[in-house]
Amino acid sequence: MLILAGLGNPGAKYEGNRHNIGFMAADEIARRWRFGAERAKFQSVIAESEVDGVKVLLMKPQTYMNESGRAVGEAARFYKVPPSNVVVFHDEIDLAPGRFRMKTGGGAAGQNGVRSLISQLGPDFRRARMGVGHPGRPELVHGHVLSDFHKAEKPWLEALLTACADALPFLVAGNDERYQAEVLRLAPAPKFSPRQAAGE
């Protein structure tokens, strides 16, 4: 089994936030691969399906971002899924808007949802890092990730979400490098700086 967890904050007021790009990716994957009906379990909204013969549990933790690890850890322990079979989609301020990188292991780089996951699973889960850009100054980061995507960002955002869903068979097969390459091929990152994206 593979656990795919999209990170975000529950509730309508957070729905369009940059911090919720992980939820957006999970929703697009569910649409693209016809996952079953959503239901509540493991402190999350979950859905299940098979992709290329692999059973996939799709999770959107409802614990708020900073406690995401409690939800994903509960599911991983229940199904005895090792960290290598857990993939987490999350926003990444250290990547320019629309950039995409797969990574296994390492630290949290200031992402509190990832920090929570490390506390529950150890560092060796797989991260699908979705670039939302940096606002330029540390004190602006909180407001940046908790603000909605600008209308001008919607084209690259929708392309990235679609690419993450369309390329999924490579991820399910464990070929993260090929998955990353395919996502970037399908959704080339826009040519602008992170500060421009933040409206500076």
LUMTOR-670292 format. One line per field, with one value per residue (C-alpha): residue number from 1; residue in one letter; chain; x, y, z. Coordinates in steps of 0.02 Angstrom, whole numbers. Example, Ala and Ser with C-alpha at 12.3 -4.5 7.8 and 13.67 -1.06 7.14 Angstrom:
// residues 2
num	1, 2
residuo	A, S
cadena	A, A
u	615, 684
v	-225, -53
w	390, 357
// end
This chain:
// residues 200
num	1, 2, 3, 4, 5, 6, 7, 8, 9, 10, 11, 12, 13, 14, 15, 16, 17, 18, 19, 20, 21, 22, 23, 24, 25, 26, 27, 28, 29, 30, 31, 32, 33, 34, 35, 36, 37, 38, 39, 40, 41, 42, 43, 44, 45, 46, 47, 48, 49, 50, 51, 52, 53, 54, 55, 56, 57, 58, 59, 60, 61, 62, 63, 64, 65, 66, 67, 68, 69, 70, 71, 72, 73, 74, 75, 76, 77, 78, 79, 80, 81, 82, 83, 84, 85, 86, 87, 88, 89, 90, 91, 92, 93, 94, 95, 96, 97, 98, 99, 100, 101, 102, 103, 104, 105, 106, 107, 108, 109, 110, 111, 112, 113, 114, 115, 116, 117, 118, 119, 120, 121, 122, 123, 124, 125, 126, 127, 128, 129, 130, 131, 132, 133, 134, 135, 136, 137, 138, 139, 140, 141, 142, 143, 144, 145, 146, 147, 148, 149, 150, 151, 152, 153, 154, 155, 156, 157, 158, 159, 160, 161, 162, 163, 164, 165, 166, 167, 168, 169, 170, 171, 172, 173, 174, 175, 176, 177, 178, 179, 180, 181, 182, 183, 184, 185, 186, 187, 188, 189, 190, 191, 192, 193, 194, 195, 196, 197, 198, 199, 200
residuo	M, L, I, L, A, G, L, G, N, P, G, A, K, Y, E, G, N, R, H, N, I, G, F, M, A, A, D, E, I, A, R, R, W, R, F, G, A, E, R, A, K, F, Q, S, V, I, A, E, S, E, V, D, G, V, K, V, L, L, M, K, P, Q, T, Y, M, N, E, S, G, R, A, V, G, E, A, A, R, F, Y, K, V, P, P, S, N, V, V, V, F, H, D, E, I, D, L, A, P, G, R, F, R, M, K, T, G, G, G, A, A, G, Q, N, G, V, R, S, L, I, S, Q, L, G, P, D, F, R, R, A, R, M, G, V, G, H, P, G, R, P, E, L, V, H, G, H, V, L, S, D, F, H, K, A, E, K, P, W, L, E, A, L, L, T, A, C, A, D, A, L, P, F, L, V, A, G, N, D, E, R, Y, Q, A, E, V, L, R, L, A, P, A, P, K, F, S, P, R, Q, A, A, G, E
cadena	A, A, A, A, A, A, A, A, A, A, A, A, A, A, A, A, A, A, A, A, A, A, A, A, A, A, A, A, A, A, A, A, A, A, A, A, A, A, A, A, A, A, A, A, A, A, A, A, A, A, A, A, A, A, A, A, A, A, A, A, A, A, A, A, A, A, A, A, A, A, A, A, A, A, A, A, A, A, A, A, A, A, A, A, A, A, A, A, A, A, A, A, A, A, A, A, A, A, A, A, A, A, A, A, A, A, A, A, A, A, A, A, A, A, A, A, A, A, A, A, A, A, A, A, A, A, A, A, A, A, A, A, A, A, A, A, A, A, A, A, A, A, A, A, A, A, A, A, A, A, A, A, A, A, A, A, A, A, A, A, A, A, A, A, A, A, A, A, A, A, A, A, A, A, A, A, A, A, A, A, A, A, A, A, A, A, A, A, A, A, A, A, A, A, A, A, A, A, A, A
u	0, 51, -6, -22, -49, -89, -54, -162, -280, -464, -604, -668, -562, -402, -462, -372, -213, -39, -19, -161, -79, -58, -247, -270, -152, -245, -411, -344, -271, -439, -529, -405, -398, -580, -548, -695, -805, -719, -744, -676, -541, -368, -411, -419, -530, -478, -516, -452, -416, -296, -173, -83, -123, -59, -181, -172, -239, -263, -266, -304, -264, -393, -278, -217, -48, 61, -8, -15, 103, -22, -146, -24, 70, -92, -132, 46, 47, -126, -79, 105, 161, 347, 403, 466, 284, 223, 222, 178, 124, 161, 198, 382, 434, 613, 557, 499, 314, 271, 435, 423, 549, 542, 648, 669, 734, 815, 750, 590, 662, 539, 385, 289, 184, 341, 417, 264, 280, 464, 417, 295, 379, 562, 638, 635, 465, 451, 410, 327, 381, 271, 348, 247, 392, 465, 397, 574, 580, 561, 428, 317, 319, 170, 57, 120, 77, -90, -144, -236, -153, -167, -276, -118, -46, -194, -126, 35, -55, -185, -52, 53, -94, -146, 32, 50, -107, -68, 109, 52, 96, 282, 261, 162, 300, 427, 515, 521, 653, 548, 392, 478, 540, 367, 282, 406, 385, 196, 198, 356, 380, 340, 485, 477, 556, 474, 464, 367, 243, 219, 171, 328
v	0, 179, 324, 490, 635, 811, 940, 1091, 1170, 1120, 1246, 1363, 1511, 1417, 1332, 1443, 1472, 1433, 1325, 1214, 1166, 990, 975, 1039, 906, 769, 829, 829, 654, 592, 665, 603, 423, 407, 374, 313, 423, 526, 476, 522, 412, 435, 617, 645, 647, 490, 404, 241, 172, 65, 143, 22, -120, -32, 7, 193, 281, 467, 575, 756, 773, 878, 913, 1080, 1088, 1089, 922, 831, 695, 633, 588, 515, 422, 342, 277, 217, 119, 46, -21, -56, 56, 100, 282, 236, 206, 374, 522, 695, 838, 1007, 1189, 1238, 1422, 1383, 1337, 1468, 1466, 1317, 1226, 1046, 933, 759, 726, 584, 618, 774, 907, 1009, 1171, 1271, 1178, 1137, 1001, 911, 936, 852, 706, 684, 672, 530, 436, 484, 580, 446, 477, 548, 731, 806, 987, 1111, 1284, 1434, 1557, 1660, 1834, 1900, 1930, 1803, 1905, 1898, 1708, 1672, 1794, 1734, 1550, 1590, 1704, 1646, 1619, 1772, 1760, 1779, 1622, 1510, 1453, 1380, 1315, 1220, 1152, 1090, 1006, 920, 862, 790, 687, 635, 576, 475, 301, 344, 392, 234, 131, 210, 303, 475, 544, 501, 569, 735, 745, 706, 835, 968, 916, 929, 1090, 1192, 1319, 1500, 1618, 1742, 1771, 1721, 1905, 1949, 1812, 1888, 2053, 2146
w	0, -36, 73, -19, 102, 46, 181, 219, 344, 353, 331, 197, 251, 210, 52, -75, 29, -36, 120, 53, -112, -41, -16, -194, -262, -166, -237, -415, -394, -326, -478, -606, -540, -485, -302, -200, -93, 40, 221, 392, 468, 547, 593, 405, 253, 159, -5, -78, -250, -350, -471, -586, -468, -311, -171, -130, 25, -8, 149, 192, 378, 471, 618, 547, 462, 618, 680, 512, 575, 703, 566, 441, 578, 639, 464, 433, 597, 566, 394, 440, 296, 303, 277, 104, 54, 119, -2, 64, -51, 27, -9, -18, 2, -47, -223, -349, -391, -500, -471, -414, -328, -255, -102, 22, 197, 266, 382, 386, 312, 418, 355, 515, 436, 379, 552, 628, 506, 549, 734, 695, 550, 558, 412, 277, 197, 21, -5, -159, -138, -230, -250, -190, -183, -40, 0, 22, 211, 352, 442, 287, 268, 383, 292, 123, 147, 229, 87, -68, -236, -347, -501, -608, -528, -572, -743, -673, -518, -618, -736, -590, -503, -664, -698, -522, -554, -733, -693, -541, -609, -597, -414, -376, -458, -340, -479, -398, -515, -668, -582, -550, -730, -799, -689, -745, -926, -916, -814, -848, -709, -754, -785, -644, -475, -309, -259, -415, -372, -200, -281, -229
// end
